Amino acid sequence: LYAMHTGSYFAEGLELPAAGGSKVIFDTFVCDPLVVDQFVYKLWLNGFTEKEAALRRQSHLTPPTLPTSAITPASPMSVSSSSVLSSSQASGLAGSSGVAGGPSARSQMAVYSLQTWSSLLLHETEDQYRNYRYMENILVNPPSLASQTMFQLAPSVQKFLVENYYLTDDLFLREVLGKKLTNGLRRDMQDIAEKTRLRLSCCYRLFDNLKRVHKAVLQDTKVPAVDVIQAHFMLSKELAGKYARAVFMSIHRFDGGKKRIQFLSYADFDRFAGILMQYWAATPIPVAAHPPPASTKDTALCVELDARFKDDIRDLKAHLLSTREVIERYRRFVKARFQTPPLGASSSSSLTPSSITTPPLSTTPLTASVSTTPLSSSTSALT
């Protein structure tokens, strides 16, 4: 038996004699409290394998300086115990004892020690991955993370684990925009992974997270979606707001696949959805678990649009598309309203911003202006 202390964890192994040398039959890693390597955790979330993660760690870490006097070919375990020493400890050992062997022996020992360090790094990475796989059943239900007894985690570590597990990807959200979150879409993750250049396991995680949040929000669409997401998944307000807007676009089937709008990024759709939710969404119902918001801006965070407003929009759409003349007149009106002519230039058209009497733009919700204005079949009603 041998044991070595590396920072905050212990690694133990059992060796049994065998023909031609000893043989390691198992390794154990005991951590208390659990050590979470943020770099390894993010690699696990992105779908990297244990070997790929270990290689990436090697490229970011410097191998420890090993004293050749502490290494003997007949004692491979001494190499393992020495390989976890710091540079200062290794230098001290090197100064207190002589170096045995010539340049060739030293070179072989250095190579052997580097291989041992790489092996230990791989084993430690595999242990981290094993813990994260066990922990994943808890991360899908973040409130249970505080009450579970399997892993001792500080509150800051819990927040880091949950926030990064539910972190979204804009390229992925752009691909699933306007699509129903069904099992059929989940089977298409291979195509989405190729388009977004994400690992398949990462796409599955992103899809399952979005579907889980979508289901929680739909349980009560009259309550602010951000409050629901924060209560169920313990996310920050910023990330909860992003999920709320994604669910809003999923419910109302935003179609981002049309050729004319292919150039728009997900950030453009996200901003547009935020504007719609701020001004056109239904006012949330204040309940005991969700107190009234402090400001007017926070009231429009529901994913349901105002019912009367939707009826008015439906009637307006039917009126605008009744004849080509109506839609063309409305298009010229909108263009003139938002296009400023050059200074000193005289417009030959009578349809200019100065010639059209329109009320100034206000910050009041559009539901009031639409619902109180009667629709007329006359084209003059549009101006």
PERAHU-V317543 format. One record per run of one state. SS is the DSSP state (H for helix, E for strand, - for the rest). FROM is the first residue (numbers start at 0). TO is the last residue. If there is no record, write none. Layout:
ss/from/to
SS/FROM/TO
SS/FROM/TO
//
This chain:
ss/from/to
-/0/0
E/1/5
-/6/7
E/8/17
-/18/19
E/20/30
-/31/36
H/37/44
-/45/48
H/49/59
-/60/66
H/67/69
-/70/70
E/71/71
-/72/73
E/74/74
H/75/81
-/82/85
H/86/95
-/96/101
H/102/138
-/139/140
H/141/144
-/145/153
H/154/164
-/165/168
H/169/174
-/175/181
H/182/185
-/186/187
H/188/195
-/196/198
H/199/217
-/218/223
H/224/232
-/233/235
H/236/250
-/251/257
H/258/260
-/261/264
H/265/278
-/279/279
E/280/280
-/281/294
H/295/298
-/299/303
E/304/304
-/305/305
H/306/319
-/320/322
H/323/337
-/338/364
H/365/370
-/371/377
H/378/381
-/382/382
//
